[in-house]
Structure formats: C-alpha cells, structure tokens
Amino acid sequence: MAETPESEAPPLLAHGAEHLSRVTVETYNAELRTADGFIGDRASKRAFQAILDDWRERLRKVGDDPLGDAPSEEITKKRLDKLLADGDAEAAGVIQGAIEEFAQEFAAVIRRFVRLKCWKDAERIVVGGGLRQSRIGELAVGRTAVLLKADGHDIELKPIRHDPDHAGLIGCIHLVPGWILAGHDSILAVDIGGSNIRAGIVELRTKKKATGEAADFCDAGVGRFELWRHTDDNPKREDAVERLISMLKGLIKGADKDGLKLAPFIGIGCPGVIEPDGSIDRGGQNLPGNWEHKSFNLPRLLREAIPQIGGHDTVIVMHNDAVVQGLSELPFMQDVDHWGVLTIGTGLGNACFTNRKGDAARK
C-alpha cells in the first residue's frame, strides 16, 4: 500500500476526521466553561478525589478518619472497592457519600452537554475512562443515570463495554474503512493519556459474513498489550516518543512470533484537538512536554521510525482519545442514531456521533 502524504490524505484517512467510514463525529473535546473553569473538571478523576478528601476532612474535625492516614490520591480504586464491599461501615459510608456527590456533579455536567446543539439528540451515552474501571465508577454511573431520569432526561447512560485499558485501542479499528484491513487479522493501536501510554495488538477476530456484508468487528479484542505510566517517570517529550516507538517495535516482533498478520496500519488516540496533518491544536497540556508545538507531529515521527509493516508502507491515523474510545462501542450502537461518549480520567473527554446508514456506511 503506497504511503499517502499527510496533506493529501483522502477524507477517510485524515487525522481527526469528521467523517469516518461508519459514523460522523459531530463534535469532540467540547470545552464548556463556567466562572470557576472548565465544566468537565467537575467530573474527572481529580474531582472524585477532591470530593473524597472533603468528606474525610469533615470527619477528621470530629474524630478519626475511617479511611486512615493515606492521601486520597494514594488509595487505589481496588482498595476503595474492597472497603465499599467488605470494610468498616463508616468507611463504606464515606465512599458512598463521595459517590453520591460525584454523581450529582456528573449529572449537572451531562445536563450542560445535552443543551449543546450537537448533543441534544443523543439517545445514549457510554462512560469510559479509568474511574469506570472499578465498582465505585460503575455505581457513580448508575446513580448519575437515575438522577438524570428522575429529572426527566430520556437518555441512556451506561459504562463502556470493554476494559478501559483496551477500549481506546479497539476503537482504532474504526478509524479506517474495513477494506484497508482486508486480508489481515490484527492492527497496532496506541492510546495516549494524561497518565499512561498504552499500546497493543488488536485482533480483529472477524467472523465469516454473508456475501456483501461488512465485518462489524464486534468480537475484536486486545492480545499483546503494554502500559507505561509516564507520570511516574516524568519524561521529556522526545523520551516519551522513543519509549512508544520501542513499545510498538516490540509488539511487531510479538505479532510475528504469534503468527499474526498485521495490517500496515497504526491507529492512535490522543488527547486534544487533532489537526488534519496530525498536529495537536490544543488540549495536550497533560502530556509529557509540549505536544502542541507546531513543529511536533507524532504520526510523522512514528512513520519515520516504522516505515513499513509486513512489507507495506505504514499508514497512520490519529484522532482524539475520547473519540477512539467511543468508537469501540460502535458495533453495539446500531440501534440508535445519535450517541456520545464521556471518559472520566485526568480530565473529562467527550465526543458525540451520528451513525452513517446505508451506502454511506459501506464506502
């Protein structure tokens, strides 16, 4: 497959594209503000920790903190889940109080989103991100759904189906038309976040379809997988790129050992507003170093380091990380027309989609 220059990429292969093969990305990275700052900051992982801190501080004024002395940011989701299920009643009560308050904030944030023109017709919202990867996250999503329904909002809210560590990789399949993947059984995918960089081999696992019926990749899953928590190392931007290249090259070798036939394609989910040339306009402030500099272009750097996969020129497509995580749900969203995704992580990622029907979705 010949390489297509960034500036001449066809619409279905452009970085940050509005029109993908099966959906239209109506909007993403919406930056709603209040007098106190971005509204999304009220429903992030940091927001939950701040709410938990506030509950603990109020209890310390009258007695002991049932969660102990460890700072809230050092208490893992797994530990909170265990305390909620099996711990002291007061400890569980503190966590439940934080869940309730967070759900109230999250519901308020969603009410603001659905007032936007691009979001007002959303019939379903899936919730991803790191906080969803826990029982406390699931309860927060469930409680938020109840609050919205009680308030008269006819919108379905549910946790994202795939493991959050995998969803941002699986969604990369839908950044390109299915014909590009024909004859291959896997792709390389990257999910870049404010705390972690994930890379993995996504196995397409397509079942034989009737003649003329396109694969929907509903059974796709992640095989080999690597996660690097870059916030622990505080790397420079160049070091982060080199580490990612090393991860990808290791995965290519692993795919060969496993007998997989990798497509000559790397999909990338990355925070921020992604320009058609692969640069980041804004929203990359939590990444290591300055990823928004006009001279920095991650797809170009990766293509230079990995010019070919399986003897074919490498094609790379990058989109916003919330968009890509949402795309992992695409096979299961065919019963609605308009839907969205919110990802609770370092910040609150967001994207809203309209499914493309009929011939438009098969091109």
HUHU-V789824 format. One line per field, one symbol per residue. phi: phi as a letter, one per 30 degrees, with the letter a starting at -180 (. if undefined). Layout:
phi=???
This chain:
phi=.ddceedcddedbddhddccdbbcddaahdcdcbdckdddddbcddddddddeddddddddbldddcicdeedcddeddddddddbdeddddddddddddddddddddddedddddedcdcdcbbcccjddddaddddddddddddddddcjddbdbbddddeedcedcdddecdbdeddceibbabcbbbcbdcbccbaccddhdcdcdeicddchdcdaccdabbbddddchddedddddddedddddddddddddidcdddbbcbcbdjdcdedjdcdajcdcddicdcdddcbdeddddddbdbbiicddcbbcbeddedddddcedccdcbcbabbbccbebcdaabbbdccidddcd
